[in-house]
Amino acid sequence: MLTEKQQAVLDFIRTSQQIHDIPPTSREIQRHFAFKSQNAAICHLRALASKGMIEQIGGDGRSWGLRAAEVQGHLFELPVYGTIPAGVPTMQEQQTADSISVDPALFGARDPRRLWALRVSGDSMIDAHILDGDIAVLERREPRSGEIIAALVDETNATLKRLVYIRGRPILRAENRRYRDIIPERGLQAQGVLIGLIRKGPGA
């Protein structure tokens, strides 16, 4: 039986291996889970290996990954729609452009049917570590103040911003000081709440 943290590490390995075709390094695991040391990540890897969940690969004694059949388990085809601006809102109709196989557990999602994704364009959210070219994973639900959302502004303009309230009025705020707050004039519709990011490596 796995501990909660071991399951989280296993889910991260499975999804990373599916996206990048190779498992994450122990340092990548350390960074993702904010472990204080690389040794903490290695201890979790060894525990997973001892339980038969992963195995050493590559022959260097330092890499652990999943067998191909295990990588395919628990995956969900996440629909990826066109590009959403992380900048000035633009008029855009959402059309499915692609799909990515992911493990919804990696994002803490209980119902994968509520998940969808958009490609990010622009730099207005860079201080929230959302970069141009990232894939934003979103969940369809009512947003809370302070959450980052994909929003339809004034019925025509789509953008990715942080939702805040000023005197009870919803405002969309960038995470880049070069961009002004967006104040909807005719209405704001939250299309999804950001719950995770997928960032492909160079050449991916």
trRosetta pair geometry for C-beta under 8 A, 3 or more apart (Angstrom, degrees):
i j d omega theta_ij theta_ji phi_ij phi_ji
2 6 4.2 -137 -165 92 97 118
2 7 4.6 123 117 -59 133 83
2 10 6.8 -57 -138 -4 159 141
2 48 7.6 27 -116 -105 113 80
2 51 6.9 157 -80 111 81 169
2 53 7.2 51 -79 -59 124 156
3 6 4.5 94 50 7 79 104
3 7 7.0 -143 90 -6 40 85
4 7 5.9 -56 -152 35 29 111
4 8 6.5 30 150 -20 63 106
5 8 5.5 -52 -148 35 36 113
5 9 6.4 36 153 -19 67 103
5 33 7.7 84 -156 -155 99 146
5 44 6.6 -101 130 -114 103 129
6 9 5.7 -52 -148 36 33 111
6 10 6.3 35 152 -20 65 106
6 44 5.9 -172 -104 -156 69 94
6 47 5.9 -96 -108 105 126 124
6 48 5.9 168 -163 -74 102 91
6 51 7.9 61 171 24 147 149
6 53 7.9 118 164 38 109 162
7 10 5.6 -54 -147 37 32 113
7 11 6.3 34 154 -21 65 104
7 105 7.8 -77 154 155 103 138
8 11 5.7 -52 -147 35 31 112
8 12 6.4 32 152 -20 63 105
8 33 7.2 113 119 -103 123 122
9 12 5.6 -55 -150 35 32 113
9 13 6.4 34 152 -19 65 104
9 29 6.3 42 -141 -155 99 124
9 33 7.1 -31 -86 -49 86 149
9 41 7.6 160 -130 -145 130 72
9 44 4.7 143 -38 149 173 137
9 45 7.3 -124 157 -70 140 61
9 48 6.7 -129 98 -48 120 140
10 13 5.7 -52 -148 35 32 112
10 14 6.3 33 154 -22 65 106
10 48 5.8 165 -78 -126 99 136
10 53 5.6 -55 -114 158 130 139
10 54 7.2 -154 -118 -41 86 110
11 14 5.7 -53 -147 34 31 113
11 15 6.4 22 159 -12 65 108
11 103 5.3 -151 -159 111 87 143
11 105 4.7 -110 -128 99 143 109
11 106 4.7 -174 147 -79 109 73
12 15 6.2 -59 -145 41 27 103
12 16 6.0 24 159 -16 65 114
12 24 6.7 -39 139 16 99 144
12 29 6.6 126 107 -119 139 84
12 32 5.9 136 -154 122 148 157
12 33 7.6 -108 -31 -50 166 104
12 106 6.1 121 -86 -128 53 105
13 16 5.9 -61 -142 42 25 108
13 17 6.0 23 161 -19 64 112
13 23 5.4 3 -158 -147 92 104
13 24 6.2 -120 -109 26 62 96
13 29 7.6 -3 -70 -91 87 119
13 48 8.0 142 7 139 155 169
13 54 6.5 -30 134 -92 164 137
13 64 7.4 -47 -133 108 146 94
13 65 6.9 -175 -180 -131 115 51
13 66 6.2 131 128 -27 112 107
14 17 6.1 -61 -148 37 22 108
14 18 6.5 23 154 -20 61 108
14 66 5.9 32 -98 -11 72 158
14 70 7.0 -105 -112 137 106 86
14 71 5.8 172 -150 -130 74 55
14 73 7.5 -71 -150 66 139 82
14 74 7.1 27 145 67 157 115
14 75 8.0 -145 152 -72 113 91
14 103 5.3 55 99 -30 120 148
14 106 7.7 -146 68 -61 95 116
15 18 5.6 -54 -149 34 32 112
15 19 6.3 23 158 -14 67 108
15 102 5.5 32 -135 -151 110 72
15 103 4.6 -113 -68 25 100 100
15 106 4.5 -13 -21 -53 155 157
16 19 6.0 -60 -145 40 30 105
16 20 5.8 -15 173 20 69 115
16 23 6.4 76 97 -152 110 44
16 24 4.4 -3 131 -40 165 102
16 28 7.4 128 -144 128 159 139
17 20 6.8 -69 -122 57 22 82
17 21 7.0 16 -175 -163 56 8
17 22 6.5 -100 -126 116 69 14
17 23 4.7 -11 -81 -85 107 63
17 24 7.7 -100 -52 -15 72 68
17 65 5.9 123 -105 -153 139 102
17 66 5.9 -174 48 34 167 103
17 71 5.2 -104 105 -120 121 121
18 71 5.5 161 -73 177 83 103
18 72 7.9 128 -104 -87 113 42
18 75 6.5 153 -120 -108 160 132
18 101 5.4 -109 170 98 133 104
18 102 7.1 173 87 -101 141 40
18 103 7.5 142 9 -23 146 90
19 100 7.0 23 -107 -172 94 118
19 102 7.5 26 -62 -95 106 81
19 198 6.5 -154 -126 -158 151 116
19 200 6.9 -136 164 -99 110 82
19 204 7.9 23 155 -165 86 144
20 24 7.8 94 43 -72 144 67
20 200 7.4 164 -89 -138 82 71
20 201 6.3 55 -122 6 117 118
20 204 6.8 -65 -116 -108 72 133
22 65 7.3 -85 -169 -99 52 141
23 54 7.9 92 -121 -150 157 128
23 57 7.2 123 13 40 127 133
23 63 6.6 137 64 -176 117 93
23 64 6.4 -103 120 93 161 52
23 65 3.6 -152 -28 -100 135 92
23 66 7.0 135 -85 6 119 72
24 28 3.9 -121 -175 89 108 131
24 29 5.5 132 109 -51 124 80
24 32 7.3 -1 173 -14 165 139
25 28 4.7 101 52 4 75 100
25 29 7.2 -136 98 -2 43 85
25 63 7.5 -59 -113 -109 66 84
26 29 5.5 -51 -150 37 37 114
26 30 6.3 45 148 -25 66 102
26 38 5.4 78 127 -170 111 95
26 41 4.4 145 -169 107 82 126
26 42 5.2 15 -142 -68 145 78
26 45 6.4 -77 -101 -20 101 147
26 62 7.2 -92 -8 175 123 88
27 30 5.3 -47 -147 33 35 117
27 31 6.4 34 154 -17 65 102
27 38 5.7 -29 -89 -112 68 114
27 41 7.5 -173 -71 47 20 161
28 31 5.8 -52 -147 37 32 109
28 32 6.2 34 154 -22 65 107
29 32 5.7 -53 -143 35 31 112
29 33 6.3 -1 168 8 66 111
29 35 7.4 18 123 6 78 130
29 41 4.1 130 95 -146 115 128
29 44 7.4 -148 156 68 141 128
29 45 7.4 145 46 -55 171 109
30 33 6.8 -78 -146 51 20 87
30 34 7.9 58 164 -115 54 4
30 35 4.5 -89 -141 54 70 109
30 37 7.1 -86 -135 121 130 23
30 38 5.0 -64 -60 -103 152 57
30 40 6.8 111 -114 63 91 95
30 41 4.4 -91 -63 -32 79 135
31 34 7.3 20 -171 -75 30 43
33 41 7.3 150 45 -92 123 94
35 38 7.4 119 97 -89 123 21
35 40 3.9 -161 -169 78 130 132
35 41 5.4 -171 36 -47 159 84
36 40 6.4 88 47 -16 71 142
37 40 5.2 115 65 -8 77 94
37 41 8.0 -141 105 4 55 81
38 41 5.6 -52 -164 35 48 112
38 42 6.4 47 142 -20 74 105
39 42 5.4 -54 -147 38 38 114
39 43 6.3 46 152 -26 68 100
40 43 5.7 -48 -151 29 31 114
40 44 6.9 29 151 -15 61 102
41 44 5.9 -57 -156 36 35 109
41 45 6.4 35 148 -20 67 107
42 45 5.4 -53 -148 37 36 115
42 46 6.3 36 154 -19 68 104
43 46 5.9 -53 -147 36 30 109
43 47 6.4 32 152 -20 63 106
44 47 5.6 -54 -148 36 33 113
44 48 6.4 32 153 -18 65 105
45 48 5.8 -55 -149 37 31 109
45 49 6.3 32 152 -20 65 106
45 54 6.8 -68 -157 75 74 144
45 64 4.6 163 -167 21 116 155
46 49 5.5 -52 -145 37 33 114
46 50 6.3 36 154 -23 65 104
47 50 5.8 -52 -148 33 30 112
47 51 6.7 18 154 -9 62 109
48 51 5.9 -65 -151 44 32 104
48 53 4.4 -79 -174 66 86 118
48 54 4.7 37 124 17 115 108
48 64 7.1 111 80 159 116 147
49 52 7.7 51 -179 -67 32 19
49 53 7.2 -93 -74 53 25 72
49 54 5.3 -61 -80 77 68 83
49 55 6.3 111 -132 -104 92 34
49 56 6.8 34 -127 -39 141 78
49 64 6.0 -104 -66 -129 114 131
53 66 7.6 -44 155 -106 66 92
53 70 7.7 149 -170 -163 60 154
54 64 4.6 63 138 168 131 107
54 65 6.2 175 -160 92 103 11
54 66 5.6 -69 -112 -78 79 61
55 64 6.8 170 87 -148 20 75
55 65 7.0 -35 63 64 66 58
55 66 7.8 103 21 -119 78 25
55 67 6.9 46 18 -50 120 87
56 61 6.3 -2 -162 -122 143 35
56 63 6.5 103 -159 77 67 58
56 64 5.7 -50 -94 -95 50 68
57 63 5.2 -69 67 109 77 107
57 64 6.9 115 12 -135 86 19
57 65 4.5 -23 6 29 140 111
58 62 7.8 -52 80 58 128 70
58 63 4.4 40 26 50 134 139
60 63 5.9 62 54 2 106 100
66 70 4.2 -120 178 89 114 118
66 71 5.0 147 93 -62 123 78
67 70 4.8 85 59 9 79 106
67 71 7.3 -142 94 -13 39 86
68 71 5.7 -52 -153 26 34 114
68 72 7.0 29 155 -17 64 104
69 72 6.0 -60 -159 32 35 109
69 73 7.2 44 147 -34 64 99
70 73 5.6 -41 -156 12 43 118
71 75 8.0 27 145 -50 58 129
72 75 6.0 -80 -169 5 44 130
74 103 5.1 37 116 -128 104 100
74 104 8.0 -122 163 30 89 75
74 105 6.7 -19 164 2 133 120
75 101 4.5 16 175 -179 131 100
75 102 6.5 138 -151 68 79 17
75 103 5.9 -63 -98 -74 58 64
76 101 7.2 149 68 -151 31 56
76 102 6.0 -36 60 68 82 70
76 103 7.2 112 11 -119 88 23
76 104 5.1 25 14 -35 143 104
76 112 4.2 -119 -134 -167 165 155
76 115 7.2 83 116 59 141 137
77 99 4.6 17 178 166 94 136
77 100 7.5 147 -156 69 51 27
77 101 5.9 -30 -95 -91 58 66
78 99 6.1 155 73 -162 45 74
78 100 4.9 -23 58 63 105 81
78 101 7.4 168 10 -97 84 13
78 102 4.9 13 -19 19 129 117
78 112 7.7 -105 -87 -169 79 104
78 115 5.8 -59 -126 124 97 117
78 116 7.0 154 -173 -129 80 30
78 117 5.4 54 149 -10 115 122
78 137 6.9 -41 -164 -122 149 101
79 96 5.3 -62 -167 -125 111 112
79 99 5.4 -37 -102 -102 44 91
79 116 5.2 -27 71 -132 96 86
79 117 6.8 176 92 31 47 80
80 96 7.2 96 71 -156 45 68
80 97 5.7 -64 106 64 87 89
80 98 4.4 -15 62 71 119 85
80 99 6.0 -178 8 -93 86 30
80 100 6.0 62 -38 -10 123 98
80 116 7.8 158 -91 -180 29 69
80 117 4.5 -33 -105 83 72 108
80 118 7.1 151 -161 -92 67 21
80 119 6.6 59 177 -41 111 87
80 135 6.2 -50 -124 -143 123 123
81 84 7.8 55 91 -40 107 99
81 94 4.5 -6 -172 -166 143 99
81 95 6.5 133 -152 68 84 27
81 96 5.8 -64 -99 -97 65 42
81 97 6.1 93 -168 3 23 92
81 116 6.6 30 -15 165 108 115
81 117 7.0 174 16 87 72 50
81 118 5.2 -26 63 -99 95 77
81 119 7.8 -139 85 7 53 76
82 92 6.5 -145 90 178 136 123
82 93 8.0 71 17 89 145 51
82 94 6.0 -153 26 -134 99 53
82 95 5.7 51 -35 48 110 74
82 97 5.3 114 -81 -38 53 127
82 118 7.1 -3 77 -144 44 86
82 119 6.9 -78 158 36 33 102
83 92 7.6 -113 76 -143 69 155
83 118 7.0 105 -145 176 21 89
83 119 4.7 -50 -101 83 68 101
83 120 7.3 86 -155 -158 78 3
83 121 4.5 40 177 -22 123 124
84 92 7.4 -169 -107 77 57 156
84 118 4.2 31 -6 151 118 142
84 119 7.1 152 17 72 70 47
84 120 6.3 -33 68 -105 83 51
84 121 7.0 171 78 23 32 86
84 136 6.9 -59 50 35 128 135
84 150 5.7 -63 -143 -130 165 109
84 158 5.5 -95 -133 138 90 114
84 159 6.7 140 174 -134 94 20
84 160 5.1 94 124 -35 121 106
85 88 6.5 -45 147 69 148 42
85 89 6.2 169 65 -116 129 30
85 90 5.3 103 -22 9 141 101
85 92 7.9 162 -12 -16 96 143
85 121 5.4 -49 -107 76 54 96
85 122 5.1 54 -166 -10 72 141
85 124 7.7 49 149 15 82 127
85 158 7.0 125 24 98 87 77
85 159 5.4 -42 76 -114 91 74
85 160 7.1 -169 89 15 41 85
86 120 5.0 18 -19 -168 120 103
86 121 6.5 169 20 74 76 38
86 122 4.1 -169 69 77 65 101
86 123 6.7 131 103 -5 105 7
86 124 4.7 -160 151 47 70 87
86 125 4.3 -81 -164 8 128 107
86 126 8.0 126 132 -40 133 64
86 130 5.9 -169 -119 117 159 117
86 132 7.2 -140 49 -83 118 63
86 159 7.5 116 -105 -167 31 77
86 160 4.9 -40 -90 64 78 112
86 161 7.9 150 -138 -70 66 61
86 174 7.8 116 176 -134 75 94
87 121 7.0 -62 7 111 115 76
87 122 3.1 -130 -31 -146 109 151
87 123 6.7 47 -80 36 100 54
87 124 4.7 166 -90 -22 42 116
87 159 7.6 -125 62 -134 40 105
87 179 7.1 -149 -146 -97 49 137
88 122 7.9 -169 18 -124 55 152
88 124 7.8 148 -34 -55 43 143
88 159 7.7 -89 152 -102 20 130
88 179 7.6 -159 -66 -132 66 111
89 153 5.3 -56 -126 38 170 133
89 157 3.5 68 145 164 126 118
89 158 6.3 160 -153 65 92 26
89 159 3.9 -79 -92 -44 87 121
89 182 6.6 87 -20 -128 121 151
90 157 6.4 142 65 -143 8 83
90 158 6.9 -33 66 52 60 76
90 159 7.8 115 14 -72 58 85
91 156 5.1 -27 -112 162 95 97
91 157 6.0 -60 -75 -92 55 61
91 158 7.7 91 -141 9 20 84
92 157 7.9 63 14 -144 81 39
92 158 4.9 -74 52 29 110 126
94 118 7.7 -71 -127 -102 114 111
94 158 7.4 124 -57 -89 98 163
96 99 7.5 4 -175 -57 112 87
97 119 7.4 -43 59 -6 147 121
100 117 6.9 -11 27 35 118 158
100 135 7.0 72 -8 150 154 169
100 198 6.7 155 128 116 168 177
102 106 6.6 -100 175 38 99 128
102 107 7.6 32 147 -13 133 116
102 137 7.6 -118 114 -108 176 138
102 198 7.4 -107 -91 -78 133 136
103 106 4.9 95 82 -18 93 103
104 107 6.0 -65 -166 44 52 100
104 109 4.2 -81 177 70 103 112
104 110 7.9 -147 133 -25 124 5
104 112 4.1 -122 -62 -87 153 100
104 115 6.1 -154 -118 -19 110 154
105 108 7.3 43 -168 -80 42 24
105 109 7.3 -112 -80 50 26 67
106 196 7.1 89 117 -132 92 166
107 115 7.3 110 73 -113 149 134
107 137 5.7 -110 -103 120 153 145
107 139 7.8 175 138 -54 128 114
107 195 4.9 84 179 123 113 113
107 196 4.2 -103 -114 -15 107 142
108 195 6.8 -130 56 -179 98 122
109 112 5.9 99 118 -86 127 55
109 114 6.8 -160 -161 66 118 102
109 115 5.6 13 -151 -61 169 121
109 139 6.2 -172 -110 -97 112 123
109 195 6.7 104 -64 116 100 159
111 114 4.8 66 96 -2 102 109
111 115 8.0 176 104 -18 60 86
112 115 5.2 -48 -160 18 56 120
114 139 5.1 35 128 -159 109 79
114 140 4.6 -131 -163 43 83 89
114 141 6.7 33 -178 -42 138 91
115 137 6.4 -13 -161 -173 107 94
115 138 7.1 144 -152 79 57 46
115 139 5.9 -31 -94 -97 64 68
115 140 7.9 -130 -64 0 20 82
115 195 7.9 -85 -115 48 97 131
116 137 8.0 163 88 -153 28 54
116 138 5.7 -26 69 66 74 95
116 140 7.2 49 9 -40 108 99
116 192 6.3 -116 58 -90 100 155
117 135 5.1 20 175 173 129 101
117 136 6.2 161 -155 81 72 49
117 137 5.1 -31 -97 -100 98 55
117 138 6.5 157 -97 15 39 81
117 198 7.3 -5 -143 19 146 121
118 135 7.3 164 81 -157 30 62
118 136 5.1 -13 60 56 83 103
118 138 6.8 21 4 -6 98 126
118 150 6.0 113 9 -102 149 144
118 160 7.3 -172 86 -66 134 125
118 192 8.0 157 -9 56 116 141
119 133 7.1 -27 -170 -147 98 31
119 134 7.6 157 -155 87 55 39
119 135 5.7 -37 -97 -102 60 69
119 136 7.7 163 -107 14 9 81
120 125 7.3 -84 -160 48 137 128
120 130 5.9 -141 -146 167 168 101
120 131 7.0 118 93 88 133 35
120 132 6.3 -136 113 -124 91 31
120 133 6.7 -32 70 38 84 19
120 134 4.5 6 31 61 128 84
120 135 7.2 -155 -3 -87 87 18
120 136 5.4 93 -55 -28 105 106
120 160 6.3 -58 -119 29 97 158
121 132 6.0 37 -144 -139 37 86
121 133 7.8 68 -94 -52 54 43
122 125 7.7 78 100 12 93 84
122 132 6.0 157 38 -93 15 96
123 126 4.9 -2 -171 -36 79 120
123 131 7.6 1 -113 -141 70 54
123 132 6.0 -37 -67 -41 72 107
123 176 6.0 94 129 -88 78 164
124 160 7.9 150 74 77 110 82
124 161 7.3 -37 122 -96 127 87
124 174 4.0 -83 176 -141 102 121
124 175 6.9 103 142 45 59 60
124 176 4.8 -131 -150 31 41 125
124 178 7.7 -118 -113 71 71 91
124 179 4.5 27 -133 -24 107 161
125 128 4.8 -47 179 45 87 112
125 130 3.8 -12 113 64 120 120
125 148 7.2 76 -139 -140 136 137
125 160 6.2 -49 -35 110 147 106
125 161 7.3 -150 -78 -106 108 46
125 162 8.0 139 -119 -31 101 89
125 174 6.5 -119 -72 -159 58 71
125 175 4.6 55 -143 42 52 108
125 176 6.7 -81 -48 -20 16 103
126 129 7.3 40 -175 -87 42 20
126 130 6.8 -112 -87 63 30 59
126 131 6.4 58 -113 -96 80 65
126 175 6.6 -162 51 103 40 96
126 176 5.5 62 32 -80 92 113
127 175 3.9 -142 62 158 92 93
127 176 5.8 170 -5 -74 103 56
128 148 6.5 129 164 -74 163 145
128 162 7.2 162 -63 -56 150 116
128 175 3.9 123 -18 29 98 177
129 197 7.7 -142 117 12 92 161
130 134 5.7 -122 -162 50 66 153
130 136 6.9 24 -145 -87 123 107
130 148 7.6 166 -39 -173 151 162
130 160 7.2 -127 146 127 155 135
130 175 7.2 98 30 53 106 134
130 194 7.9 -53 -90 -148 139 157
130 197 6.5 -158 -112 -94 78 140
131 134 5.1 110 60 -31 69 111
131 199 7.0 56 47 -117 116 123
133 199 7.7 76 107 -137 91 77
133 200 7.8 -96 150 45 107 92
134 197 5.0 -24 -177 -162 127 113
134 198 6.9 144 -170 70 73 48
134 199 5.2 -36 -115 -90 87 85
135 197 6.8 136 73 -164 55 59
135 198 4.1 -15 61 59 112 101
135 199 7.5 -164 24 -70 76 39
135 200 7.8 58 -6 -19 111 94
136 150 7.0 144 109 -61 140 111
136 160 6.2 -170 -51 -122 171 149
136 194 5.6 -63 -169 -117 108 102
136 197 6.2 -29 -105 -106 51 74
137 194 7.2 93 72 -153 54 61
137 195 5.7 -70 106 66 96 81
137 196 4.1 -7 54 68 127 89
137 197 6.7 -149 10 -77 90 22
137 198 6.5 85 -40 -18 107 95
138 149 7.9 84 -137 -147 119 52
138 150 5.5 -36 -100 1 159 121
138 191 7.3 29 148 110 154 81
138 192 3.0 64 156 143 130 133
138 193 6.1 140 -157 60 80 30
138 194 5.8 -45 -98 -88 77 44
138 195 6.7 127 -127 10 25 85
139 192 6.1 141 58 -161 26 88
139 193 5.2 -31 60 58 85 89
139 195 5.0 45 -14 -19 112 134
140 191 7.5 -53 -110 166 82 49
140 192 5.5 -53 -79 -102 55 81
141 192 8.0 59 24 -139 59 51
141 193 5.8 -45 59 9 89 125
142 190 7.1 96 -142 74 42 142
143 147 4.8 -147 -162 69 99 129
143 149 4.8 -46 -83 -76 156 133
143 163 5.3 91 129 29 141 157
143 190 4.7 -143 -3 -146 118 159
143 193 4.9 159 -98 -88 88 109
144 147 5.2 90 59 -15 71 119
144 163 7.9 150 95 81 30 123
145 163 6.2 -117 -126 113 43 92
145 164 6.1 66 -162 -130 90 43
145 165 5.3 -64 -112 1 125 105
146 162 6.8 -20 -163 -175 33 106
146 163 7.1 -37 17 75 17 73
146 164 6.7 59 -74 -94 48 75
147 162 7.2 179 101 -147 22 69
147 163 5.8 0 64 39 69 107
147 193 5.2 -13 153 -148 139 108
147 194 7.0 176 173 42 87 82
148 160 6.7 31 172 176 102 86
148 161 6.9 -146 -146 123 74 19
148 162 5.1 -46 -92 -91 70 65
148 163 7.5 169 -108 0 20 77
148 193 7.3 111 77 -164 53 61
148 194 4.1 -15 88 26 104 133
149 160 7.4 -162 96 -143 34 56
149 161 7.0 -21 57 67 71 58
149 162 7.7 104 13 -129 73 23
149 163 5.1 28 8 -33 122 117
149 172 7.9 -103 61 -117 98 100
149 190 4.8 -54 -174 -138 146 99
149 191 7.3 133 170 43 94 61
149 192 6.6 160 -157 84 72 43
149 193 5.5 -38 -101 -103 82 56
149 194 6.7 -134 -82 -10 28 84
150 158 6.9 1 -179 -168 90 98
150 159 7.7 177 -150 91 54 30
150 160 5.5 -27 -97 -95 66 78
150 190 7.5 103 73 -165 55 58
150 191 4.6 -60 100 67 100 105
150 192 4.6 19 36 51 112 92
150 194 7.5 118 -28 -56 79 82
151 158 7.2 165 85 -147 44 53
151 159 5.9 -21 61 64 89 76
151 160 7.6 148 15 -98 77 28
151 161 6.4 -48 20 40 125 95
151 163 7.3 132 -63 -78 135 103
151 172 5.9 -135 47 -94 155 135
151 188 5.7 -16 -171 -168 123 96
151 189 6.7 146 -161 75 68 47
151 190 5.7 -37 -103 -102 81 52
151 191 6.5 177 -101 8 24 88
152 155 6.6 32 148 -122 110 20
152 156 7.5 122 -175 28 91 13
152 157 7.0 136 -163 72 53 43
152 158 5.7 -25 -101 -92 64 73
152 188 7.3 151 78 -160 55 46
152 189 4.3 -10 56 60 105 104
152 191 5.9 85 -21 -42 96 114
153 156 7.5 -48 83 60 63 58
153 157 4.3 -35 63 74 98 102
153 158 7.4 -180 14 -80 81 20
153 159 6.3 6 -10 18 122 110
153 172 7.0 -80 -82 -2 125 149
153 182 6.2 -62 -112 155 155 132
153 184 5.1 -144 -150 -101 85 96
153 187 8.0 165 -160 91 40 52
153 188 5.9 -9 -110 -109 62 78
154 157 5.9 31 52 20 95 104
154 184 5.7 -177 -50 -152 77 84
154 185 5.6 23 -93 50 121 85
154 186 4.5 82 -132 43 78 101
154 187 6.3 123 -101 50 37 65
154 188 7.9 -6 -36 -75 48 57
155 186 6.3 -45 -4 100 104 124
155 187 6.4 51 -43 64 84 113
155 189 7.7 70 -92 -2 50 122
158 191 7.7 -12 -132 5 103 148
159 172 6.5 93 92 159 125 155
159 182 6.8 108 68 -11 158 170
160 194 7.3 76 -159 -61 109 126
161 172 3.7 76 91 180 146 100
161 173 5.9 145 173 54 108 32
161 174 5.9 -62 -126 -76 101 51
161 182 6.3 -175 -17 26 174 124
162 172 7.1 135 65 -161 42 55
162 173 4.7 -40 68 67 98 91
162 174 7.6 164 19 -90 92 6
162 175 6.4 88 -19 -51 122 95
163 170 6.2 -30 -159 -156 96 101
163 171 7.6 136 -157 73 48 47
163 172 6.5 -29 -96 -102 56 63
163 173 7.8 170 -84 19 8 86
163 190 7.1 -13 -73 -94 149 120
164 170 7.7 137 78 -154 37 53
164 171 5.1 -30 72 67 86 97
164 172 7.9 151 25 -100 76 16
164 173 5.2 21 8 -7 121 128
165 168 6.0 1 177 -125 115 16
165 169 6.5 147 -157 64 70 32
165 170 5.9 -38 -98 -93 75 49
165 171 6.9 153 -105 15 22 85
166 169 5.7 -33 69 59 71 89
166 171 5.3 26 5 -13 108 135
169 183 7.5 21 140 -146 126 97
170 184 6.7 9 86 22 100 120
170 188 5.2 -119 97 47 138 151
171 181 5.0 -10 180 -176 118 124
171 182 7.0 146 -171 70 65 53
171 183 5.9 -26 -118 -95 85 70
172 181 6.8 144 74 -168 51 68
172 182 4.0 -16 64 59 108 108
172 183 8.0 -157 28 -66 77 29
172 184 7.5 80 -7 -37 108 91
172 188 7.3 176 -42 -130 110 138
173 181 5.3 -26 -98 -112 73 86
173 182 7.8 -150 -66 23 31 75
174 178 7.8 -69 109 65 149 62
174 179 3.6 40 20 80 164 130
174 180 7.7 65 11 57 120 19
174 181 7.6 -143 7 -90 79 41
176 179 5.2 62 79 9 94 106
184 187 5.8 -85 159 86 134 12
184 188 4.2 -141 -34 -54 161 96
190 193 7.1 20 173 -62 122 77
194 197 7.8 12 -171 -59 110 80
200 204 3.5 -136 170 86 114 140
201 204 5.0 101 57 -29 63 121
